[in-house]
Amino acid sequence: MDSIERSNYNVPDHFIFCLECVTDINQTSITPTRTNLEQLATKYNLTSIYKSCDTIEGLEDSLNALLYRDHDFKNYEILYLVLQGQANTICINAYYYTLEEIAELFEGKLTGKILHFANSKTLDLEPDEAQYFLDITGAKAISGYGVDATYGNSNTLDALFFSLFSEQDNIVDLVETLFQKNYTLCKLLDFRLYY
């Protein structure tokens, strides 16, 4: 398993924890996600932690390492998940897991966090599915896109979304600002927020 990599060593108020599913964690290529995180660090002074996984156990181990071994966990407002899947599932190594299963893995462990999915996975939850996830995990919100990456990569909008966290605390106001700043892209990628 790869080590945690910090893309900025300053000490800001907010951190982003990025977990990306890759085919093989033993390959050391730089993914577009890692490049995007480095640009966020430079442009917006947003510190991020990047980890990759290729199994559900790797996902669980990575999040548990963050929860139990990182003393700055309280500063991680955003868990940025770059995974395959659609609607209410994620796909890791050709296996599908529902968000309900993921919620049970992290019961009560994500209090106050926002899970943001890149558009490598579409996000389409029924209200009761979203509420179940939020209630079980304690997360503040789930966000993502209704349109997958075949219509355009979400990196630009993800970066804007993350940058707004240094300016606003209220998630609803933040999303309104996101739409004001880039309405066309928000509509094109069908940005969604469940809270």
Secondary structure, 3 states (H helix, E strand, C coil): CCCCEECCCCCCCCEEEEEEECCCCCCCCCCHHHHHHHHHHHHHCCEEEEEEECCHHHHHHHHHHHHHHCCCHHHEEEEEEECEECCCEEEECCEEEEHHHHHHHCCCCCCCCEEEECCCEECCCCHHHHHHHHHHHCCCEEEEECCCHHHCCCHHHHHHHHHHHHCCCCHHHHHHHHHHHCHHHHHHHCEEEEC
